[in-house]
Amino acid sequence: MIVGAGMAAVRLAQELPDVTLLGDEAHPPYNRILLSAVLEGTHDPDAIRMAVPEGIDLRLGARAVEIHREEREVELADRSRVPYDRLVLATGSIPTLPPIRGLVRVDGRLDGRVHAFRTLDDCLRLDAAVPTARRAVVVGGGLLGLQVARALAVRGVATEVVEGGDHLLRSQVDAKAGAILARDLKRLGTAVYTGARATRLTDAGLVLDNGYTLETDLVVLTAGGRPSTALARRAGLDVRRGVVIDDQLRTSDPHVHAIGDCAQRGDQVTGFVPPAWEQAGVLARVLRGEAASYDGARTVARLRATDLDVAVLGDPERADGHVVEVSNPVTGSHRKLVVSDGVIVGATLVGDLSRIGLITQHYDRATVLGPTEPGALLMPPATAGPVVLPDDAEVCACAGVSAGRVRACASVEEARATTRATTGCGGCAGTVRELVLEGASA
């Protein structure tokens, strides 16, 4: 039984027989990363639906409220109980309400201008409000905040971003990259306020701690979130920041596992699609009795937003090693590698992802590079024309798909169905289209 019907849960269900999938939303499972594409208008809600294999016992609107570990049963909100042999917690994360006065009205409801952006219902509610909105403020300058800000701006809403840190994407990139992103957003018509916090919402607008009041029709909350651990905590499982797991994705109860945003391996909580899908793949092998383990080392983050290209490998702001970087604020590009003993241990690419496939390949394989190779990877190709990726270069970090597997497909649809490429963060969609065309012309 899998509690949760998000991206990690469905990925696991696709690999196993005889699975019960409990989802507390009324909608069939969908790709949360592409919610901003629905808001932007480039994707229909049906287009982001995830494929659930036939034979899966999918139960929608089924909210788990208690785990009875001795009886190996999960109790639902309607007080019915469902038995399990192995239980997998894939409960994801939940948004937290920032300390902004006025968000909640006297009657306990959110101010009508305030929107979360976590679920499909959140997205549809915000989408319905866009046609009558002139101005919007997005609170939070992380990956989700920038995606929502770009989607609103594309829809014609004058949008501003408020970030409490000193630069955008402060958890993933350095100040140089954050400044380039802020310039790019300004060029695209979106104002950015960094080092500023929203303190209260009034009839006049959103008041910042620097004295500014931002007039707005919409306030979208994207800052703040934490692993959803209440169910595990009530069951007496070991919980710190997330549900603690070992290298077999087991919790403190050997019959209960956890994957995705709710899980914690060592001191790490992932929050991204690629490691969640990697966890699901490893757990599927473990549950089938195969030899597999999860070391929690691989993290890849991609920003999915029109006209904003960002990829982050590992944790480049905290990794130890020599830094090799090329930055060009004029063209809006910033590329940085962190190299230790010749091996790439972290990378940031902003504005130019032409080498992302090769760099990801070296990062994943811990390739030992020569003294001049890191710098060469950050420079444009010596000859004009597109970069030709070798067949073994990874092009879809979420699903671990190589260029060769995509080239072998006759269409993007076939690549999506057979390899899962483009079904995660969607950042590889352009590369997949090019590789399919390469394969067709070969």
N, C-alpha and C positions, 0 to 999 in steps of 0.2 A: 504494500500500500504506500502511495506517495501522497503526502499532505502538501497541497499546493499544485497549481496547474500553470505555472509560469514556464519560462524558457528552459531552465535547467530540468524541471520536472518532466516536460514533454520530451526533451532530449533523452532522458533516462528511459522513459516509457517506450520510446522507439526501439530500444535495444533489448527489451525484456518481454517474455511472455507472461500472461496471467497477472496483469497489473490492475489495481484499482487506483484511480486518480481522483482525488478530492479537490475541487476548486470552489472557493467561496464566492467567486463572481458568477453572474448569470451568463456571461459571454463565454463561448468556446475559447480555448487557449489562443493567445495571440502574441506577436512580437512587440514587446514594450519599447524596444529601442526605436521602432519605426512609428511610434505615436506622434512624434514631431512631424513626420512626413504626412500623416493624416491631417494634422493641424495645418500644415503648409498647403495641402490640397493636391499633392503629387501621388498620394496613395489613398485608395478607398479602404474603409475599415475591413471589408472582406478580404482585401489583398494582403493584410498582415496576419491573417489567421494561420496558425501552425497546424501542420498535418498530424493528426492523431491516428495511429494505426488501428485498423479494424480489430476487434476483439478486446480492446482496452475498455474496462468498465469506468467510463468517464461520468462523474457525478458533479453537476454544476449546482451552484447555490448550496453547497454542502460545507458548512463551516465547522471545522474541528474545534472542540472546546476543552476536551480532556483526553489524556492518554492514560489508560489503565494498563500499566506495564505487566503486572502479575498475570492478568487475564489475557494480555496481548490483544487489547481492543482499543479502538478509538471511538470516543463519544462525540456525536454531532450536536449541533445547536438544538435539533428537534428531540434530543435525548435518546435517539436510536444509537445502537452500537454496531461497529463494523470490525470483524476480527482481522488479524494480520499474522503472517509468519515473520516477515521482515518489514519494518517501518522506515520510511525515508522522509525526513523533514526537508521540504523545499519551500519554506514559508516566505522567503525573500526578505525584503526590508520594508519598513513603514516610515512615512514622512513624519517629521516632528514640527510642531508649530513654533515659529520663532517668537522671541519675546517682543512683539510689536503691539502696543496698546491700540485698541480699536478694531483689531481683526475680528474679535468676537463681540457680538452685540449683547445687549442686556438680557435678551431672551435666550442666550446661549448659542445662537446660530451665527455662522460666519457672515460678515458683511457681504452683501450681494456682489461687490466688486472683486472679492477675493476668490482665487482659484488655486487648488492644488493641481499637480500634473504627475499623477502616478498611474492611474488606471485608464482604461478606455472610456469609462463613464466620465472621468475628469476631463479627458480630451474632448469628448463630444459636448460636454457642457461649455467648455471654453470656446470651442468652435462655434457654437450657437450664439455666443456673446460677441464674437469678432465683428460681424457686419454692422453693429451699431456703435462700435468703439472707435474713438479717434486716437487715444493715447493709452499706452500700457507700460507698466513697470514690472520687470522681472527681478525678483529678489534672489540673488545667488548667481555667481559668475563661474560655476562649474560646468561640466560637460552638458548636463541637462539644461541648465540655465541658458547657455549659448544656443543650444538647439531650439529651445522654445522662442528665444528672442529673434532668431533668424526667421523662424516660421511665421511669427507675428508680423515682422517687417515685410516679408514677402507678400503677406496678405494686405499690406497697405496701412498697417497700424504703426503710428510713430511710437517707437519702443525705446526704453531706457533700461540699463542694467545696473543694479546696485550690488556691489561686492564688498563685504567687510574687510577682506584681506587687502594686501597692498598691490595685488595684480590678479588678473583673470587666471583661471585654472591653477590656482596656487598649490593644489595638492599634486599636480602632475608636472608642471613646467616651471622654469625659472622666470625671473622678472623680465629678462630680455624678450623671451617668447610671449609672455603675457602682455608686454607693451605693444608688440607687433600685432597681436590679436585685437587689442583695443583700437589700434590705428585702422585695422581692417574693418572692424565694426563701424567705426566713425565714417570711413569711406562709404560703407554700405548704408549709412543713414541712422545708425544706432548709437546713442550716447552711452558712455560708460562712466560710472562713479565708483572708483576704488577707494579703499580706506574709509569707507562711509557705511554707516549702519542705519537702517530704518528704525525709527523709534515709536512712531504712532501713525495711525491712519485717521484722518479727519475728513470733514466734508470738503475741505479745500484740496486734499490730496495726501500723498505719503510724505511725512516729515522725516528728514534725515538728521543725524546728530551733528552735521556740519552747518545746520541752519537752513538748508534748502528745503523747499516744499515742492514736490513733483506732482503736478496736476495729472490725474490719471482716471481712466474709466475702468481699467483692469489692473489687478495686482496678482501676479502669478508667483507662487511660493515654490522655489526649487532648491532652496538651501536647507540643509539639515535632513537627516534620515538615520535610521539605526536598524540593525538586524532585528527581525521579528522573532523574539525568543520567548514570549510569554508562555506559549504552549509547552515548550521544553522545560522552562523553569518550574511551571506548576507540576510537571511530571517528575521533578527531582533530578533532572539530568545536569551534568556539569555545564554551567553557562558562565562565561565571562562577558566580553563584549558581544560575542556570538556564541553559538552552540559549539562546544569544543569537540573536535574530531581528531582521529589519528590518521596514519597513512593509508588505512583501509576505509576511510570515511566513516568510521564507527564513532558513536558517542560513548559516554560512560556506561551505557547499556549496550551489550554486544548485538542485540536484536534491533537496535535503532541506529540509523545512519542520518547524516545531514549533508546537504550540498547547496551550493549557490550562495546568495547574499547572506543567508542566516548562519552560515557555517564559519568557524574559526579554526584555522590550522596554525599552530604556533601562536604568533602574535598577529597573524594576518587575516583580515576579512577582505574578500575580493571586491565585490561590487561591480564586476564587469562580466560580459558574456563569455569571452574565451576561457578564463579559468573555470567558470561555472560549467561550461560544456565539457571541459577537460575532466572535471570532477565527475560529471555524469558518465562519461565514457569509462573512466577508471572503475567507478562503482558498478557499472553494468558487468564488467569483466569479473570483479570480485564476487558479485552475486551469482554469476554463472560458474564459479569455482575455478576461474583462471587466475594465474599469477599476475598481479597488478598492484601498484601502489601509487600514491599521490604525494609528491614532495612539496607542492605549494609554491614552486619557484617561478612559474611562467605567468607573467601578466602582460597583457596588451590592451591598450585603450585607444579607441578611435572616436573622433568627433564626427557625427553625422549631421552636417548642416550645410545648406547651399552656400557656396562661395567661401567656405571656411574649411581648410584642410589641416587636420592635426592628427598625429599618431604618436603614442608614447609607449616605449617598450621598457619593461621593468620599472625601476624606481630611480630615474636618473638624478634626482635631486638629493638622494641619500646614498647612492652607490659609491663605493670607493674605487678610485682609478684616475687615470689621466683623462682630461676633458679635451676633446677635439671639436671645435665648433666653427661654423660659418654663418654669419648673420648679415642680412641685407634689409634694413628697415624700408628702404625705398621701394623694393619689389615685394616687400611683405613676406620674406622667408627667413627662417631660423632653423638651422640644423645642428644638432649636437649629439656626439657619441661619448659615452664614458667607457674607457677601455682599461682593462686590468690584465696584465701579462699577455697582451695581444688579443684578448677576448672581449667582445662587446658585452657589457653588463647592464647597459642602460642606453636609451636613445630618445631624443625628442626631435620630431620633424613637424615644422609649421610652414604652411604655404607651398611646399614642394614635396610631394610624395612619390616622385618618379623612381626613387631608389628603395621604396619601402619593402618591396619583395626581396631584394638581395640582402638588405640589412636585417630583415626578420629571419631570413635563412641563416645568416651568420650568427645571429643572436640565439636562435633555437639550438643550433648545432655546436655552439661554443667554439666556432672556428678560430684558430689562432692566426691572426692577420700579421702581415709583414709591416715594417715601420711606416711605409707610405700608404698602405691600403686604407686605413680609417679616413685619412684626408681625401683620398681619391673617391671614396664612397659618398662623400658630402659634396663633391663638385659635379657640375653638369657633365654629361657625356662629352668626350673629346670630339666626336663626330656628330653631325646633325642627324635627326631622325629619332624615332622612338627607341627606348631601351628594350632590348629583346631579353625576356626572362628565360632562364634555363628551365627545363621541365620540372626539376625538383625544387624550384623556388616556391615558397609558400605565398599564396595570393589572398587567401581567406584565413585570417588569424582565428576567427571564431570557430570554424569547423575544421581547421588544419588541412586545407585543400591546396594542392600544388598546381602550378601552371600547366603541367602536362595533363593532369586529370581534366582540367577545364578545356584544354585544346582538343581533347578527344570527344567532346560533346558537340552535337550538331546544332544546338541552340542554347540560349540563356535559360530557357525553361527546363531543358534537359539537365543542364548543369545544376540548376537549383534543386531539381527533384532527385538527382542521383548523388550529388556531392554535398548538398546543403549550403554551397557557396551563395552569398548574398542574403541568406536568411537570418543572419545574426545582426550585426550593427549596420549592414548595408554599405559599408565603406568601400568594399571591393567591387561594387556593381560595375563601375566604369571599366576596371581592369578585366573583369570577366567578359564583358561585351567585346573588348578588343581581342582577347585570347580566343574567343569563339570564332571571330572573323578570321584570325590567323589560321586556326585549324581548318576552317572551310576553304581557305585559299591555298593551303599546303598541298 
